[in-house]
Amino acid sequence: MSQAGARDTLAPVRRALLFGNFVIGSGVMAVVGVLNDLSRSLDVSVATGGQLIAIAAAVMCFGAPILAGWVGGFDRRRLLAGALLWYAIGHAVCALLTSYEALWPVRAATVLGAAVFTPQAAAAIGVMAPPAERGRAIMTIFIGWSAASVIGVPMASWIGESYGWRSSFAVIALLGAAGAIWVYRVMPDGVRPPALSLGDWKALLSSPFLMGMVAVTALSGAGQFTLFSYLAPYYKQVLQASAAEIGLLFFWFGVFGVIGNTLMSRWVDRLGTHRAVTATLLLMGASLLLWPLGNGLASAALVLIPWGLGCFSSNSAQQARLGRAAPALAPALMALNSSAIYLGQAAGASSGGWTIEHSGYAPLHWIGAAWMAAAITLSVWVGRRAAVRAA
């Protein structure tokens, strides 16, 4: 088949997988938007409610590589549709629960669908796309996560503040069911990417250089989620923001995330991946350091701009850096990097929750900045090590 014919055949699959990632991202980040009502409804503290983010992230962190080995031989049409259906049913059940003690284990089981869908969707589209279209095809389906930040989180926040967190979870359940049907209808049978070998994992885990790159992802994620996990209650309690204003701030953040990702896709080759990653980390670090200046809605929106520009573009540049560092190990490296993303989220949400319990919201940005400083330092070291290796 010609590349044009393959592109036409692949377009419906790309759109379905993009929508699937939108649903996954919206569900993963929904707790951030509904934390105010969830903590009030279940009669738990904001810090305790925020641990749902840490629990889900920990499950996805360890679940992604473990499940990657288990589902290696599965047909991707049924696997991806089944993962979305599991995700939908899990959110529907969560919406019916009335206690935190019942909610957190069901939420943990629900996000196993996310641990399967996102990395396996990337692997599937990579196998299906022609070599010349492979990178673009993978980047296209990850737009779903960016769209989740622009539409999904503000939507969850507004619905949660207006109608309750259960309504937000019910909407995600409906979207997940629709996504499962869509993927099953357009995905062809017989797509089975090659499974990861034990040798791939050994080569990756024994390399300080490659593991240093992955650690940058975890540290930067921790820096962001120390504060990001608790933005909704922070805006409501500290800035006295309304439900509409909180949703608008999340939307504003997401818009600049998309802008940053778009610009990075054009500049990454010119800057070089190592410089690109470090530049995005510096942007996010700047927002964390300037955070106290955002003491009103307008100033808070301005402080969010560097963070938004660096957030998703950092992940894109990091994926490009990982892929170029060791092409032969790219599947294992990408899987481990996905785990690092979730590990960072868990560490950040946990450190932020502990800080709120003991010292309130004021120190959150300093804790986040410390995590980010460690990520920047390590990223600079990786860049220098790469230059030495190249020489």
C-alpha positions as CSV (number, residue, x, y, z in Angstrom):
1,M,0.0,0.0,0.0
2,S,1.2,3.5,-0.8
3,Q,2.0,6.0,2.0
4,A,-1.0,8.1,1.0
5,G,-3.2,5.0,1.1
6,A,-1.8,4.0,4.5
7,R,-2.4,7.5,5.8
8,D,-6.0,7.5,4.7
9,T,-6.5,4.1,6.4
10,L,-4.8,5.2,9.5
11,A,-6.7,8.5,10.0
12,P,-9.8,7.0,11.6
13,V,-7.6,5.0,14.0
14,R,-5.6,8.0,14.9
15,R,-8.7,10.0,15.7
16,A,-10.2,7.2,17.8
17,L,-6.9,6.7,19.8
18,L,-6.6,10.5,20.2
19,F,-10.1,10.6,21.7
20,G,-9.2,7.6,23.9
21,N,-6.2,9.5,25.3
22,F,-8.5,12.5,25.9
23,V,-10.8,10.3,28.0
24,I,-7.8,8.8,29.8
25,G,-6.2,12.2,30.5
26,S,-9.5,13.7,31.6
27,G,-10.1,10.8,34.1
28,V,-6.6,10.8,35.5
29,M,-6.7,14.5,36.1
30,A,-10.4,14.8,37.1
31,V,-9.6,14.6,40.9
32,V,-7.6,17.8,40.6
33,G,-10.7,19.6,39.3
34,V,-13.2,18.1,41.7
35,L,-11.1,18.0,44.9
36,N,-13.2,20.7,46.6
37,D,-16.5,18.9,46.4
38,L,-15.0,15.4,46.8
39,S,-13.3,16.2,50.1
40,R,-16.5,17.9,51.3
41,S,-18.8,15.2,50.2
42,L,-16.8,12.3,51.6
43,D,-15.9,14.3,54.8
44,V,-12.1,14.1,54.4
45,S,-9.4,16.7,54.4
46,V,-8.2,18.2,51.1
47,A,-4.8,16.5,51.8
48,T,-6.5,13.1,52.2
49,G,-8.6,13.6,49.1
50,G,-5.5,14.6,47.1
51,Q,-4.0,11.2,47.9
52,L,-6.3,9.7,45.3
53,I,-4.0,11.3,42.8
54,A,-0.9,9.7,44.5
55,I,-2.6,6.3,44.7
56,A,-3.7,6.4,41.0
57,A,-0.2,7.5,39.9
58,A,1.5,4.8,41.9
59,V,-0.8,2.1,40.4
60,M,0.0,3.4,36.9
61,C,3.7,3.7,37.6
62,F,4.1,0.1,38.5
63,G,1.2,-1.2,36.4
64,A,2.4,0.2,33.0
65,P,5.6,-1.9,32.7
66,I,4.2,-5.0,34.4
67,L,1.0,-5.0,32.3
68,A,3.1,-4.3,29.2
69,G,4.7,-7.7,29.5
70,W,1.5,-9.5,30.3
71,V,-0.5,-8.0,27.4
72,G,2.3,-8.3,24.8
73,G,0.6,-11.0,22.7
74,F,-2.9,-9.5,22.9
75,D,-4.7,-8.2,19.8
76,R,-4.7,-4.5,20.2
77,R,-8.3,-3.9,18.9
78,R,-9.7,-5.9,21.8
79,L,-7.1,-4.8,24.3
80,L,-7.5,-1.0,23.7
81,A,-11.3,-1.2,23.5
82,G,-11.4,-3.4,26.7
83,A,-9.1,-1.0,28.5
84,L,-11.4,2.0,27.8
85,L,-14.5,-0.1,28.8
86,W,-12.8,-1.1,32.1
87,Y,-12.0,2.6,32.6
88,A,-15.7,3.6,31.9
89,I,-17.1,0.9,34.3
90,G,-14.7,1.9,37.0
91,H,-15.6,5.6,36.9
92,A,-19.3,4.6,36.9
93,V,-18.8,2.5,40.0
94,C,-16.7,5.3,41.7
95,A,-19.6,7.7,41.1
96,L,-21.9,5.5,43.2
97,L,-19.6,5.1,46.2
98,T,-20.3,7.1,49.4
99,S,-17.1,6.7,51.4
100,Y,-13.4,7.4,50.9
101,E,-12.5,4.0,52.2
102,A,-14.6,2.4,49.4
103,L,-13.5,4.9,46.8
104,W,-9.8,4.7,46.8
105,P,-9.4,0.9,46.0
106,V,-11.9,1.1,43.2
107,R,-10.2,4.2,41.8
108,A,-6.9,2.3,42.0
109,A,-8.3,-0.6,40.0
110,T,-10.0,1.8,37.5
111,V,-6.7,3.5,36.5
112,L,-5.3,0.1,35.4
113,G,-7.1,0.9,32.2
114,A,-5.0,4.0,31.8
115,A,-1.8,2.1,32.5
116,V,-2.7,-0.2,29.6
117,F,-4.3,2.2,27.1
118,T,-1.8,5.1,26.6
119,P,1.5,3.1,26.1
120,Q,-0.2,0.3,24.2
121,A,-2.0,2.8,21.9
122,A,1.4,4.4,21.1
123,A,2.9,1.1,20.4
124,A,0.0,0.0,18.2
125,I,0.0,3.2,16.1
126,G,3.8,2.9,15.7
127,V,3.4,-0.5,14.2
128,M,0.5,0.5,11.9
129,A,2.1,3.7,10.6
130,P,4.6,3.8,7.7
131,P,8.2,4.5,9.0
132,A,8.1,8.0,7.5
133,E,4.8,8.8,9.4
134,R,5.6,7.0,12.6
135,G,6.7,9.9,14.8
136,R,3.9,12.2,13.6
137,A,1.3,9.5,14.2
138,I,2.4,8.9,17.8
139,M,2.6,12.6,18.5
140,T,-1.0,13.0,17.1
141,I,-2.6,10.6,19.5
142,F,-0.8,12.2,22.4
143,I,-2.7,15.5,21.5
144,G,-5.5,13.8,23.4
145,W,-3.7,14.4,26.7
146,S,-3.1,18.1,25.8
147,A,-6.8,18.4,24.9
148,A,-7.7,16.9,28.3
149,S,-5.9,19.8,30.0
150,V,-7.7,22.3,27.9
151,I,-11.2,20.8,27.9
152,G,-11.3,17.8,30.3
153,V,-9.9,19.3,33.5
154,P,-11.9,22.6,33.2
155,M,-15.0,20.5,32.4
156,A,-14.5,18.3,35.4
157,S,-13.9,21.3,37.6
158,W,-17.0,23.2,36.5
159,I,-19.2,20.1,36.7
160,G,-17.8,19.1,40.1
161,E,-18.2,22.6,41.6
162,S,-21.7,23.0,40.1
163,Y,-23.2,19.5,40.3
164,G,-20.8,17.4,42.4
165,W,-17.8,15.2,41.7
166,R,-20.0,12.2,41.0
167,S,-21.5,13.9,38.0
168,S,-17.9,14.5,36.6
169,F,-17.1,10.8,37.1
170,A,-20.4,9.8,35.4
171,V,-19.5,12.0,32.3
172,I,-16.1,10.4,32.1
173,A,-17.7,7.0,32.3
174,L,-20.0,7.9,29.3
175,L,-17.1,9.2,27.3
176,G,-15.1,6.1,28.1
177,A,-17.9,3.8,26.8
178,A,-18.1,5.9,23.6
179,G,-14.4,5.7,23.2
180,A,-14.4,1.9,23.6
181,I,-17.1,1.5,20.9
182,W,-15.2,3.9,18.6
183,V,-11.9,2.1,18.9
184,Y,-13.4,-1.3,18.4
185,R,-15.2,-0.2,15.3
186,V,-12.2,1.4,13.5
187,M,-9.2,-0.6,14.8
188,P,-8.2,-3.5,12.5
189,D,-7.7,-7.1,13.8
190,G,-4.3,-8.6,14.1
191,V,-2.2,-5.6,15.4
192,R,0.4,-7.1,17.8
193,P,3.5,-5.0,18.4
194,P,6.7,-6.9,19.4
195,A,6.9,-7.6,23.1
196,L,9.7,-6.2,25.2
197,S,12.5,-8.6,26.0
198,L,14.4,-9.2,29.2
199,G,17.6,-8.1,27.5
200,D,16.0,-4.7,26.6
201,W,15.2,-4.1,30.3
202,K,18.6,-5.1,31.5
203,A,20.4,-2.8,29.0
204,L,18.2,0.1,30.0
205,L,18.4,-0.4,33.8
206,S,22.2,-0.7,33.8
207,S,22.8,2.6,32.0
208,P,23.3,5.6,34.4
209,F,22.9,7.9,31.4
210,L,19.6,6.6,30.3
211,M,18.2,6.2,33.8
212,G,19.3,9.8,34.5
213,M,17.1,10.9,31.6
214,V,14.1,8.9,33.0
215,A,14.8,10.4,36.5
216,V,14.4,13.9,35.0
217,T,10.8,13.0,34.1
218,A,10.0,11.8,37.6
219,L,11.6,14.8,39.3
220,S,9.9,17.4,37.1
221,G,6.5,15.6,37.6
222,A,7.0,15.7,41.4
223,G,7.8,19.4,41.1
224,Q,4.6,20.1,39.2
225,F,2.1,17.9,41.1
226,T,3.2,19.1,44.5
227,L,1.2,22.2,43.7
228,F,-0.9,21.2,40.7
229,S,-2.8,18.5,42.7
230,Y,-4.2,21.1,45.0
231,L,-4.8,24.0,42.7
232,A,-8.7,23.8,42.9
233,P,-8.8,24.1,46.7
234,Y,-6.0,26.6,46.7
235,Y,-7.8,28.9,44.3
236,K,-11.1,28.5,46.3
237,Q,-9.7,29.0,49.8
238,V,-6.8,31.4,49.2
239,L,-8.0,33.4,46.2
240,Q,-11.7,33.0,46.9
241,A,-12.3,32.0,43.3
242,S,-15.8,30.9,42.1
243,A,-16.4,27.6,40.3
244,A,-16.5,29.4,36.9
245,E,-13.2,31.2,37.8
246,I,-11.5,28.0,38.8
247,G,-12.6,26.3,35.6
248,L,-11.4,29.3,33.6
249,L,-7.9,29.2,35.2
250,F,-7.6,25.5,34.3
251,F,-8.7,26.3,30.8
252,W,-6.1,29.2,30.6
253,F,-3.4,26.8,31.8
254,G,-4.4,24.2,29.2
255,V,-4.4,26.7,26.3
256,F,-0.8,27.7,27.0
257,G,0.1,24.0,27.3
258,V,-1.1,23.5,23.8
259,I,0.7,26.6,22.5
260,G,3.9,25.4,24.2
261,N,3.6,22.0,22.7
262,T,3.0,23.3,19.2
263,L,6.0,25.7,19.4
264,M,8.2,22.9,20.8
265,S,7.3,20.6,17.9
266,R,8.7,23.3,15.5
267,W,11.8,24.3,17.6
268,V,13.0,21.0,19.1
269,D,15.3,20.1,16.2
270,R,16.7,23.6,16.1
271,L,17.4,23.8,19.8
272,G,18.5,20.2,20.3
273,T,16.6,17.9,22.6
274,H,18.8,18.4,25.6
275,R,18.5,22.2,25.5
276,A,14.8,22.0,24.8
277,V,14.1,19.9,27.9
278,T,16.2,22.1,30.1
279,A,14.5,25.2,28.7
280,T,11.0,23.9,29.5
281,L,12.0,22.9,33.0
282,L,13.3,26.5,33.6
283,L,10.0,27.9,32.4
284,M,8.1,25.7,35.0
285,G,10.6,26.6,37.7
286,A,10.1,30.3,37.0
287,S,6.3,29.9,37.7
288,L,6.9,28.1,40.9
289,L,9.3,30.7,42.1
290,L,7.0,33.6,41.1
291,W,3.9,31.9,42.6
292,P,3.5,34.3,45.6
293,L,3.0,37.2,43.1
294,G,-0.2,35.6,41.9
295,N,-2.3,36.9,44.8
296,G,-5.3,37.8,42.6
297,L,-7.1,36.1,39.7
298,A,-5.4,38.2,37.0
299,S,-1.9,37.9,38.5
300,A,-2.5,34.2,39.1
301,A,-3.3,33.7,35.4
302,L,-0.1,35.5,34.4
303,V,2.0,33.4,36.7
304,L,0.6,30.3,35.1
305,I,1.8,31.2,31.6
306,P,5.4,30.0,31.8
307,W,4.3,26.8,33.6
308,G,1.7,26.1,30.8
309,L,4.2,26.7,28.1
310,G,6.7,24.3,29.7
311,C,4.3,21.6,30.9
312,F,3.4,19.5,27.9
313,S,6.2,20.7,25.7
314,S,8.6,19.3,28.3
315,N,7.1,15.9,28.0
316,S,7.3,16.0,24.2
317,A,10.9,17.2,24.2
318,Q,11.7,14.5,26.7
319,Q,10.2,11.8,24.5
320,A,12.2,13.0,21.6
321,R,15.4,13.0,23.7
322,L,14.7,9.4,24.9
323,G,14.0,8.2,21.4
324,R,17.2,9.6,20.0
325,A,19.4,8.5,22.9
326,A,18.9,4.8,22.3
327,P,16.7,3.9,19.3
328,A,17.2,0.2,19.8
329,L,15.8,0.5,23.4
330,A,13.1,3.0,22.6
331,P,10.1,0.7,23.4
332,A,11.5,-0.2,26.9
333,L,12.7,3.4,27.4
334,M,9.3,4.9,26.6
335,A,7.5,2.4,28.9
336,L,9.8,3.2,31.8
337,N,9.4,6.9,31.1
338,S,5.6,6.5,31.4
339,S,6.2,5.0,34.8
340,A,8.4,7.9,35.7
341,I,5.6,10.3,34.9
342,Y,3.3,8.6,37.3
343,L,5.9,8.1,39.9
344,G,6.5,11.9,39.8
345,Q,2.8,12.5,40.2
346,A,2.6,10.2,43.2
347,A,5.6,11.8,44.9
348,G,4.4,15.3,44.2
349,A,0.8,14.7,45.4
350,S,2.1,13.0,48.5
351,S,4.6,15.7,49.4
352,G,2.0,18.4,48.7
353,G,-0.6,16.6,50.9
354,W,1.9,16.3,53.8
355,T,2.8,19.9,53.5
356,I,-0.8,21.1,53.6
357,E,-1.5,19.0,56.7
358,H,1.5,20.4,58.5
359,S,2.1,23.9,57.1
360,G,-0.8,24.9,54.8
361,Y,-0.6,26.0,51.2
362,A,2.1,28.7,51.6
363,P,5.2,26.4,51.3
364,L,3.8,24.3,48.4
365,H,5.5,26.3,45.6
366,W,8.9,26.1,47.4
367,I,8.7,22.3,47.7
368,G,7.7,22.1,44.0
369,A,10.6,24.4,43.1
370,A,13.1,22.2,45.0
371,W,11.9,19.2,43.0
372,M,12.2,21.2,39.8
373,A,15.7,22.4,40.7
374,A,16.8,18.8,41.1
375,A,15.3,18.0,37.7
376,I,17.1,20.9,36.0
377,T,20.4,20.0,37.6
378,L,20.1,16.4,36.4
379,S,18.9,17.5,32.9
380,V,22.0,19.7,32.5
381,W,24.2,16.7,33.6
382,V,22.5,14.4,31.1
383,G,23.1,17.0,28.4
384,R,26.8,17.3,29.2
385,R,27.1,13.5,29.3
386,A,25.5,13.2,25.9
387,A,28.0,15.7,24.5
388,V,30.9,13.7,25.9
389,R,29.4,10.5,24.4
390,A,28.9,12.1,21.0
391,A,32.5,13.4,21.0
